[in-house]
Amino acid sequence: MQLSLWTYEGPPHVGAMRVATAMKGLHYVLHAPQGDTYADLLFTMIERLPRRPPVTYTTFQARDLGGDTAELFKDAARQAMARFHPAAMLVGSSCTAELIQDDPGGLAQALQLTIPVVALELPSYQRKENWGASETFYQLCRHLVHKPDTTEKPAKARPTCNLLGPSALGFRHRDDVKEITQLLKELGVDVAVVAPLSASVADIQKLAEADFNVVLYPEIGLATAQWLQRQFDQPYTKTVPLGSHATRDFIAEVCALTGLPVPGQDPEHAHAPWYAKSVDSTYLTGKRVYIFGDATHVVAAARIASQEMGFEVVGLGSYSREFAREVRDCAKRHGVEALITDDYLEVEDQINALQPELILGTQMERHIAKRQGIPCAVISAPVHVQDFPARYAPQMGFEGANVLFDTWVHPLMMGLEEHLIGMFREDFEFHAGAAPSHLGSTRPAAENKAPAAVPAATALAPAAAITPAPPLATDSVQAVAIPAQAASNQATWSPEAEKELGKIPFFVRGKARRNTERFAQDLGVATITVETLYDAKAQFSR
């Protein structure tokens, strides 16, 4: 058994909550102990929804285990029906309640409720959140979708489609739906139903009436799209419109399904392709990038990074085991080996070994990047509150490509600015004690005058010595991890060498430090000097 501080996905009943919370008129009765009711926080505090999830918990306690927990569940289902009057109900167990085997589906059926009841069997110890959301959406559709009316109807003026996959707690799902709906409208296609996000039970019932389906997020919508194709001969799109190239491919695929003409050129607001070719961006060409997240965003990000921005993909991986084959195929195309894991420590080890110049990942990789001093952009769930912005910030379509360009490139450009400021640290304007120029002066007017009395030690100290740059978190972590015997053999840095090391860009400084210390240890050098630093650089650059 392994204790984990962080996890990429929650248990599958959290995935079921994402579907229930996304929809209208649907209620989820969850057989769960008191401690398993934390999931409300994900929606109200992280996604900042203005309402609680439509979930009723049985919240049994330890003393209830000696009694009739099944009756507790039936009471909770009756109360939810009387209080919320849902159009349909989901019933299931959390990971802990699964162990007592009360069979929520059978118990709910015995109640003979007047609404559709969908029983969920989500194996909490074999599956995780995204699979839980996919299975919940699939089971809902199996129970609720009506066969389309085969009687002859007047011809539709425009083809229609459904958008499948967006849910609550999804990464920019709200804005992606808006962007792709507008894109399809401009092509001449109307969106009939978006599901599960904002869909009612009646909307789910009429999914089969559309001409085709658009799968925006395969982790959640693919299983349902495949079932709709088998049952109703309803085709679905295979391309996810993430990035400029994929958006063009998506448009071509939609036009092939509908017989509509393919537009001759990109819209005027498609700025990302031009920016990626501009003079301001050419110095970013060849930057080494590491990618980790859910399968859909990782595969798309690898294509965007290599084909649209000129980055070099040095490593990629995913926690989405259900799509491991697609991620491995993508890794082969980029000449790397995919890391399929849900252990963030394995991801951190690989990042340490590869020393990329940019990380594209989840909020876990954001923390790793902060410890390593490497620029980072978040591209995938799991995410935190800052990744549910109030502004319009899609990831898909041409506007999404613009957002991706800004999000990925700005950390690198700010890193360059930080390096330049570091190079001129001795300058009167850029020294460590000076406030950032774009923030204006942060000192009161009285402080701009000569101080009445300054301690001699402070007055004589150079500005850099007053506020020394903090060491990289990577080095401090490694220092803790080094055994006592190894630490005694570690070479020390001379002040001149430390100062020279500070001139190296922060995003490769950790690697330069480690290489130099290893070089010094191999040669038995006790004190690292400037000469040792440059000898190590010459050694490792061969």
C-alpha positions as CSV (number, residue, x, y, z in Angstrom):
1,M,0.0,0.0,0.0
2,Q,1.3,3.4,-0.9
3,L,0.4,6.7,0.8
4,S,-0.1,9.5,-1.7
5,L,-0.3,13.2,-0.9
6,W,-1.8,14.1,-4.2
7,T,-3.8,12.3,-6.8
8,Y,-4.6,13.0,-10.4
9,E,-8.1,11.6,-10.3
10,G,-10.6,11.0,-7.5
11,P,-12.7,7.8,-7.1
12,P,-15.3,7.0,-9.8
13,H,-18.3,8.3,-7.7
14,V,-16.7,11.8,-8.1
15,G,-17.0,11.3,-11.9
16,A,-20.6,10.5,-11.4
17,M,-21.0,13.7,-9.4
18,R,-19.5,15.6,-12.3
19,V,-22.2,14.3,-14.6
20,A,-25.0,14.9,-12.1
21,T,-23.8,18.4,-11.3
22,A,-23.5,19.3,-15.0
23,M,-27.1,18.3,-15.8
24,K,-30.5,19.7,-15.0
25,G,-33.3,17.8,-13.3
26,L,-31.0,14.9,-12.3
27,H,-30.3,13.9,-8.7
28,Y,-27.7,11.5,-7.3
29,V,-28.4,9.5,-4.1
30,L,-25.0,8.3,-2.8
31,H,-24.6,5.7,-0.2
32,A,-21.6,7.0,1.7
33,P,-20.2,7.4,5.2
34,Q,-19.9,10.8,6.9
35,G,-16.3,11.3,5.7
36,D,-17.0,10.8,2.0
37,T,-19.1,14.0,1.6
38,Y,-16.0,16.1,0.8
39,A,-16.7,16.2,-2.9
40,D,-19.0,19.2,-2.6
41,L,-16.0,21.4,-2.1
42,L,-14.7,20.5,-5.6
43,F,-17.6,22.3,-7.2
44,T,-18.4,25.1,-4.8
45,M,-14.8,26.1,-3.9
46,I,-12.7,25.1,-7.0
47,E,-15.1,25.5,-9.9
48,R,-17.0,28.2,-7.9
49,L,-20.5,27.1,-8.9
50,P,-23.3,29.2,-7.3
51,R,-25.1,26.0,-6.1
52,R,-24.4,22.8,-4.3
53,P,-24.2,19.6,-6.4
54,P,-27.5,17.8,-6.6
55,V,-26.3,14.9,-4.4
56,T,-28.0,13.4,-1.3
57,Y,-25.7,11.4,1.0
58,T,-26.8,8.7,3.4
59,T,-23.9,9.8,5.7
60,F,-24.0,6.7,7.9
61,Q,-21.7,6.5,10.8
62,A,-19.8,3.8,12.6
63,R,-22.6,3.1,15.0
64,D,-25.0,2.5,12.1
65,L,-23.0,-0.4,10.8
66,G,-24.5,-2.6,13.5
67,G,-28.0,-1.7,12.3
68,D,-29.9,-1.5,9.0
69,T,-27.8,0.7,6.7
70,A,-30.1,-0.4,3.8
71,E,-33.0,1.3,5.4
72,L,-30.9,4.5,5.7
73,F,-30.4,4.4,2.0
74,K,-34.1,4.0,1.3
75,D,-35.0,6.8,3.6
76,A,-32.5,9.1,1.8
77,A,-33.9,8.2,-1.6
78,R,-37.5,8.9,-0.5
79,Q,-36.5,12.3,1.0
80,A,-34.5,13.3,-2.1
81,M,-37.6,12.5,-4.2
82,A,-39.9,14.5,-2.0
83,R,-37.6,17.5,-1.6
84,F,-36.1,17.9,-5.1
85,H,-38.7,16.4,-7.5
86,P,-36.0,15.3,-10.0
87,A,-36.8,14.0,-13.5
88,A,-34.5,11.1,-13.1
89,M,-32.3,9.7,-10.3
90,L,-28.8,8.1,-10.1
91,V,-28.1,5.7,-7.2
92,G,-24.8,4.3,-6.2
93,S,-22.1,3.8,-3.5
94,S,-19.0,5.6,-2.6
95,C,-15.7,3.6,-2.2
96,T,-16.2,3.0,1.5
97,A,-19.9,2.1,1.3
98,E,-19.1,-0.3,-1.5
99,L,-17.6,-2.6,1.1
100,I,-20.9,-3.2,2.9
101,Q,-22.7,-4.3,-0.2
102,D,-26.1,-2.9,0.3
103,D,-27.0,-2.8,-3.4
104,P,-28.4,0.7,-3.9
105,G,-29.9,-0.3,-7.3
106,G,-32.0,-3.1,-5.9
107,L,-33.1,-1.0,-2.9
108,A,-34.2,1.9,-5.2
109,Q,-36.1,-0.5,-7.5
110,A,-38.0,-1.8,-4.4
111,L,-39.1,1.8,-3.7
112,Q,-41.0,1.8,-7.0
113,L,-40.3,5.5,-7.7
114,T,-42.3,7.2,-10.5
115,I,-39.1,8.5,-12.3
116,P,-36.3,6.7,-14.2
117,V,-33.7,5.3,-11.7
118,V,-30.2,4.5,-13.1
119,A,-28.1,2.2,-10.8
120,L,-24.4,2.8,-11.0
121,E,-21.9,0.1,-10.4
122,L,-18.6,1.9,-10.1
123,P,-15.7,-0.3,-8.9
124,S,-13.9,2.2,-6.7
125,Y,-10.8,0.0,-6.2
126,Q,-10.2,-0.7,-9.9
127,R,-11.3,2.5,-11.7
128,K,-11.1,6.3,-11.2
129,E,-12.8,9.6,-11.8
130,N,-12.8,10.0,-15.6
131,W,-14.0,6.4,-16.1
132,G,-16.7,7.0,-13.6
133,A,-17.9,10.1,-15.5
134,S,-17.8,8.2,-18.8
135,E,-19.7,5.1,-17.4
136,T,-22.3,7.3,-15.7
137,F,-23.0,9.3,-18.9
138,Y,-23.1,6.0,-20.9
139,Q,-25.6,4.3,-18.5
140,L,-27.8,7.4,-18.5
141,C,-28.0,7.4,-22.2
142,R,-28.7,3.6,-22.3
143,H,-31.6,4.1,-20.0
144,L,-33.0,7.4,-21.3
145,V,-32.3,7.8,-25.0
146,H,-35.4,7.3,-27.2
147,K,-35.4,5.8,-30.6
148,P,-35.9,8.6,-33.2
149,D,-39.2,8.9,-34.9
150,T,-38.9,7.1,-38.3
151,T,-42.0,8.8,-39.8
152,E,-41.3,11.1,-42.7
153,K,-40.5,14.6,-41.5
154,P,-39.9,17.8,-43.5
155,A,-36.2,18.2,-44.5
156,K,-34.1,20.2,-42.1
157,A,-32.6,23.5,-43.4
158,R,-29.3,22.8,-41.7
159,P,-27.6,19.7,-40.3
160,T,-27.6,19.2,-36.6
161,C,-25.1,17.6,-34.1
162,N,-24.7,16.9,-30.4
163,L,-21.6,18.0,-28.4
164,L,-20.7,15.1,-26.1
165,G,-18.3,15.1,-23.2
166,P,-18.3,18.5,-21.4
167,S,-19.1,18.2,-17.7
168,A,-18.8,19.9,-14.4
169,L,-15.3,20.4,-13.0
170,G,-13.9,20.1,-16.6
171,F,-10.9,22.1,-17.8
172,R,-12.4,25.1,-19.7
173,H,-15.4,23.0,-20.8
174,R,-17.8,26.0,-20.5
175,D,-15.7,28.1,-22.9
176,D,-14.9,25.3,-25.3
177,V,-18.6,24.6,-25.8
178,K,-19.2,28.2,-26.6
179,E,-16.3,28.4,-29.0
180,I,-17.1,25.2,-30.9
181,T,-20.8,26.0,-31.0
182,Q,-19.9,29.3,-32.7
183,L,-17.5,27.5,-35.1
184,L,-20.1,25.0,-36.1
185,K,-22.7,27.7,-36.6
186,E,-20.4,29.6,-39.0
187,L,-20.0,26.3,-40.9
188,G,-23.8,25.9,-41.2
189,V,-24.3,23.3,-38.5
190,D,-26.7,23.7,-35.6
191,V,-26.0,22.2,-32.1
192,A,-29.0,20.2,-30.9
193,V,-27.8,19.1,-27.5
194,V,-24.8,19.7,-25.4
195,A,-24.4,16.8,-22.9
196,P,-23.9,16.2,-20.1
197,L,-23.2,19.9,-19.4
198,S,-26.4,21.9,-19.1
199,A,-28.5,19.0,-20.5
200,S,-31.9,18.1,-19.1
201,V,-33.3,14.6,-19.0
202,A,-35.5,15.5,-22.0
203,D,-32.4,16.6,-23.9
204,I,-30.7,13.2,-23.2
205,Q,-33.9,11.4,-24.5
206,K,-33.6,13.1,-27.9
207,L,-29.8,12.6,-28.5
208,A,-30.5,10.1,-31.3
209,E,-32.4,12.7,-33.4
210,A,-29.2,14.6,-34.4
211,D,-27.3,13.9,-37.7
212,F,-24.0,13.2,-35.9
213,N,-22.1,13.7,-32.7
214,V,-19.0,15.8,-31.9
215,V,-16.8,14.2,-29.2
216,L,-15.1,17.0,-27.5
217,Y,-13.6,15.0,-24.6
218,P,-13.1,11.3,-25.4
219,E,-12.4,10.5,-21.7
220,I,-16.1,11.2,-21.0
221,G,-18.0,11.2,-24.3
222,L,-16.4,8.5,-26.5
223,A,-18.1,5.4,-25.0
224,T,-21.5,7.1,-25.4
225,A,-20.7,8.2,-29.0
226,Q,-19.7,4.6,-29.9
227,W,-23.0,3.3,-28.4
228,L,-25.1,5.8,-30.3
229,Q,-23.3,4.8,-33.5
230,R,-24.0,1.1,-32.9
231,Q,-27.6,1.6,-31.8
232,F,-28.7,4.4,-34.2
233,D,-26.1,4.5,-36.9
234,Q,-25.1,8.0,-35.8
235,P,-21.5,8.9,-36.8
236,Y,-19.2,10.9,-34.6
237,T,-16.1,13.0,-35.1
238,K,-12.7,11.6,-34.3
239,T,-10.7,14.9,-34.3
240,V,-10.5,17.0,-31.1
241,P,-10.2,20.7,-32.2
242,L,-7.2,21.6,-30.0
243,G,-4.8,23.8,-31.9
244,S,-4.9,25.5,-35.3
245,H,-4.0,22.4,-37.3
246,A,-6.4,20.1,-35.4
247,T,-9.2,22.8,-35.8
248,R,-8.7,22.8,-39.6
249,D,-8.8,18.9,-39.6
250,F,-12.0,19.1,-37.4
251,I,-13.6,21.5,-39.9
252,A,-12.8,19.2,-42.8
253,E,-14.2,16.2,-41.0
254,V,-17.5,18.0,-40.1
255,C,-17.8,19.2,-43.7
256,A,-17.2,15.6,-45.0
257,L,-20.0,14.3,-42.7
258,T,-22.5,17.0,-43.7
259,G,-21.5,17.7,-47.3
260,L,-20.9,21.4,-46.6
261,P,-18.0,23.3,-48.3
262,V,-14.7,23.6,-46.5
263,P,-13.9,27.3,-45.8
264,G,-11.0,28.6,-47.9
265,Q,-9.2,30.4,-45.1
266,D,-8.9,30.8,-41.4
267,P,-11.0,33.5,-39.7
268,E,-9.4,36.9,-39.0
269,H,-9.2,36.3,-35.2
270,A,-6.9,33.3,-35.8
271,H,-3.7,35.0,-34.5
272,A,-1.7,32.1,-33.2
273,P,-0.2,30.9,-36.5
274,W,1.1,34.4,-37.3
275,Y,2.4,34.9,-33.8
276,A,4.2,31.6,-33.9
277,K,6.0,32.6,-37.0
278,S,6.8,36.2,-36.0
279,V,10.2,37.7,-35.1
280,D,9.2,37.9,-31.5
281,S,8.8,34.2,-31.2
282,T,11.6,32.8,-33.3
283,Y,14.0,32.7,-30.3
284,L,11.6,30.2,-28.7
285,T,12.3,27.6,-31.5
286,G,13.7,24.4,-30.3
287,K,12.7,24.9,-26.6
288,R,12.6,21.5,-24.8
289,V,9.1,20.8,-23.5
290,Y,7.7,18.1,-21.2
291,I,4.0,17.2,-21.3
292,F,1.8,15.4,-18.8
293,G,-2.0,15.3,-18.2
294,D,-5.1,13.5,-19.5
295,A,-4.7,11.7,-22.8
296,T,-6.7,14.1,-25.0
297,H,-4.8,17.2,-23.9
298,V,-1.4,15.5,-23.9
299,V,-1.7,14.1,-27.5
300,A,-3.0,17.5,-28.7
301,A,-0.3,19.5,-26.8
302,A,2.4,17.4,-28.3
303,R,1.2,18.1,-31.9
304,I,0.8,21.8,-31.1
305,A,4.2,22.1,-29.5
306,S,6.1,20.4,-32.3
307,Q,4.1,21.5,-35.4
308,E,2.8,24.9,-34.5
309,M,5.3,26.4,-32.0
310,G,8.6,24.7,-33.0
311,F,9.3,23.2,-29.6
312,E,11.1,19.9,-29.1
313,V,9.0,17.3,-27.1
314,V,11.5,15.6,-24.8
315,G,9.0,13.6,-22.8
316,L,5.3,13.0,-22.3
317,G,2.9,10.9,-20.3
318,S,-0.6,10.5,-18.9
319,Y,-2.5,9.3,-15.9
320,S,-5.3,8.1,-18.3
321,R,-4.7,4.4,-18.4
322,E,-7.8,3.8,-20.5
323,F,-6.1,5.7,-23.3
324,A,-2.6,4.5,-22.7
325,R,-2.3,3.1,-26.3
326,E,-3.1,6.5,-27.9
327,V,-0.5,8.2,-25.7
328,R,2.2,5.6,-26.4
329,D,1.5,5.9,-30.2
330,C,1.9,9.7,-29.8
331,A,5.2,9.3,-27.9
332,K,6.6,7.1,-30.6
333,R,5.9,9.8,-33.2
334,H,8.0,12.2,-31.2
335,G,10.8,9.6,-30.5
336,V,10.2,9.4,-26.8
337,E,8.8,6.8,-24.4
338,A,5.5,7.5,-22.7
339,L,5.2,7.5,-19.0
340,I,1.8,6.0,-18.0
341,T,1.4,6.6,-14.2
342,D,-0.8,8.1,-11.6
343,D,2.2,8.7,-9.2
344,Y,3.3,12.3,-9.4
345,L,6.7,11.4,-7.8
346,E,7.5,9.3,-10.9
347,V,6.6,12.3,-13.1
348,E,8.9,14.5,-10.9
349,D,11.8,12.0,-11.3
350,Q,11.4,12.0,-15.1
351,I,11.4,15.8,-15.1
352,N,14.5,15.9,-13.0
353,A,16.3,13.6,-15.4
354,L,15.2,15.4,-18.6
355,Q,15.5,19.0,-17.3
356,P,13.1,20.5,-19.8
357,E,12.8,24.3,-20.4
358,L,9.0,24.3,-20.3
359,I,6.5,22.0,-18.6
360,L,2.9,21.6,-19.8
361,G,0.9,19.7,-17.3
362,T,-1.7,19.7,-14.5
363,Q,-1.6,21.5,-11.2
364,M,0.7,18.8,-9.9
365,E,3.2,19.6,-12.5
366,R,2.8,23.3,-11.6
367,H,4.0,22.4,-8.1
368,I,6.9,20.3,-9.5
369,A,7.9,23.2,-11.8
370,K,7.9,25.6,-8.9
371,R,10.3,23.4,-7.0
372,Q,12.5,22.9,-10.0
373,G,12.5,26.6,-11.1
374,I,11.1,25.7,-14.6
375,P,8.4,27.7,-16.5
376,C,5.1,25.9,-16.5
377,A,1.6,26.2,-18.1
378,V,-1.4,24.2,-17.1
379,I,-3.1,22.3,-20.0
380,S,-5.2,19.6,-18.3
381,A,-7.2,18.6,-15.2
382,P,-6.7,18.3,-12.3
383,V,-6.6,22.0,-11.9
384,H,-7.2,24.6,-9.2
385,V,-9.4,27.6,-8.8
386,Q,-7.2,29.9,-11.0
387,D,-8.0,27.6,-14.0
388,F,-11.7,28.4,-13.8
389,P,-11.3,32.1,-14.9
390,A,-14.1,34.6,-15.0
391,R,-13.0,35.7,-18.4
392,Y,-13.6,33.8,-21.7
393,A,-10.6,31.5,-22.2
394,P,-11.3,28.5,-24.4
395,Q,-8.7,25.9,-25.3
396,M,-10.5,24.6,-28.5
397,G,-11.0,26.2,-31.9
398,F,-9.1,29.2,-33.3
399,E,-9.6,31.4,-30.3
400,G,-8.5,28.5,-28.2
401,A,-5.3,28.3,-30.2
402,N,-4.7,32.0,-29.4
403,V,-5.2,31.3,-25.7
404,L,-2.8,28.3,-25.9
405,F,-0.1,30.4,-27.5
406,D,-0.3,33.1,-24.9
407,T,-0.4,30.6,-22.0
408,W,2.6,28.5,-23.2
409,V,4.8,31.3,-24.5
410,H,4.4,33.9,-21.7
411,P,6.1,31.8,-19.0
412,L,9.2,31.5,-21.3
413,M,9.2,35.2,-22.1
414,M,8.9,36.1,-18.4
415,G,11.7,33.7,-17.8
416,L,13.9,35.5,-20.3
417,E,13.0,38.8,-18.7
418,E,13.9,37.5,-15.2
419,H,17.3,36.3,-16.6
420,L,18.0,39.7,-18.1
421,I,17.3,41.4,-14.9
422,G,19.5,38.9,-13.1
423,M,22.4,39.7,-15.6
424,F,22.1,43.4,-14.6
425,R,21.7,42.8,-10.9
426,E,24.6,45.2,-10.1
427,D,22.9,48.0,-12.0
428,F,21.4,50.8,-9.9
429,E,18.0,50.2,-11.5
430,F,17.9,46.4,-11.5
431,H,19.6,45.5,-8.2
432,A,17.9,43.1,-5.9
433,G,16.6,45.8,-3.6
434,A,14.9,47.7,-6.4
435,A,11.2,47.2,-7.0
436,P,10.0,45.8,-10.4
437,S,9.8,48.7,-12.9
438,H,6.3,47.8,-14.1
439,L,5.0,48.1,-10.5
440,G,6.3,51.6,-9.8
441,S,8.0,52.5,-6.5
442,T,6.8,50.5,-3.6
443,R,8.6,52.7,-1.0
444,P,7.1,55.6,0.9
445,A,8.2,59.0,-0.1
446,A,10.2,59.4,3.2
447,E,12.3,56.4,2.3
448,N,13.5,58.0,-0.9
449,K,15.4,60.6,1.2
450,A,18.7,59.8,2.8
451,P,18.1,57.8,6.0
452,A,19.0,59.6,9.3
453,A,21.0,56.7,10.7
454,V,22.0,53.4,9.0
455,P,23.9,50.7,10.8
456,A,27.5,50.5,9.4
457,A,27.2,46.9,8.4
458,T,24.1,47.6,6.3
459,A,25.5,50.8,4.8
460,L,28.6,49.0,3.6
461,A,26.9,45.9,2.3
462,P,26.2,45.7,-1.5
463,A,22.6,45.6,-2.5
464,A,22.8,42.0,-3.6
465,A,23.9,41.0,-0.1
466,I,20.9,42.7,1.5
467,T,18.4,40.5,-0.2
468,P,20.2,37.4,-1.6
469,A,18.4,35.4,-4.2
470,P,16.8,32.3,-2.6
471,P,18.3,29.0,-3.6
472,L,16.4,26.8,-6.0
473,A,13.9,24.5,-4.3
474,T,15.5,21.6,-6.2
475,D,18.8,22.1,-4.5
476,S,17.2,22.3,-1.0
477,V,15.2,19.1,-1.6
478,Q,18.2,17.3,-2.8
479,A,20.2,18.5,0.1
480,V,17.7,16.9,2.5
481,A,17.7,13.7,0.5
482,I,21.5,13.2,0.5
483,P,22.8,10.8,3.1
484,A,25.1,12.1,5.7
485,Q,28.1,10.3,4.4
486,A,27.5,11.5,0.8
487,A,27.0,15.0,2.1
488,S,30.4,15.1,3.7
489,N,32.0,14.3,0.3
490,Q,30.0,17.2,-1.4
491,A,32.2,19.9,-2.8
492,T,31.6,23.5,-1.5
493,W,31.2,26.5,-3.7
494,S,33.4,29.5,-3.5
495,P,31.7,32.9,-3.4
496,E,33.0,33.8,-6.9
497,A,31.7,30.5,-8.3
498,E,28.3,31.0,-6.7
499,K,28.1,34.5,-8.2
500,E,29.0,33.2,-11.6
501,L,26.4,30.4,-11.3
502,G,23.8,33.1,-10.7
503,K,24.4,34.5,-14.2
504,I,23.2,31.2,-15.7
505,P,19.5,31.4,-16.7
506,F,17.3,30.2,-13.8
507,F,15.6,27.5,-15.9
508,V,18.9,25.6,-16.5
509,R,20.7,26.7,-13.3
510,G,19.7,23.6,-11.4
511,K,21.1,21.3,-14.1
512,A,24.4,23.4,-14.2
513,R,24.8,23.1,-10.4
514,R,24.2,19.3,-10.4
515,N,26.6,18.7,-13.3
516,T,29.3,20.9,-11.7
517,E,29.0,19.1,-8.4
518,R,29.2,15.7,-10.0
519,F,32.2,16.8,-12.0
520,A,33.9,18.1,-8.9
521,Q,33.1,14.9,-7.0
522,D,34.5,12.7,-9.8
523,L,37.8,14.7,-9.7
524,G,37.9,14.9,-5.9
525,V,37.7,18.7,-6.0
526,A,36.9,20.0,-2.5
527,T,36.1,23.7,-3.4
528,I,34.3,24.6,-6.7
529,T,35.8,27.7,-8.3
530,V,34.9,29.6,-11.4
531,E,37.4,27.5,-13.3
532,T,35.8,24.3,-12.1
533,L,32.4,25.6,-13.3
534,Y,33.6,26.2,-16.8
535,D,35.6,23.0,-16.9
536,A,32.4,21.1,-16.1
537,K,30.5,23.1,-18.7
538,A,33.1,22.1,-21.3
539,Q,33.0,18.5,-20.2
540,F,29.2,18.1,-20.4
541,S,28.8,20.1,-23.7
542,R,30.9,17.6,-25.7
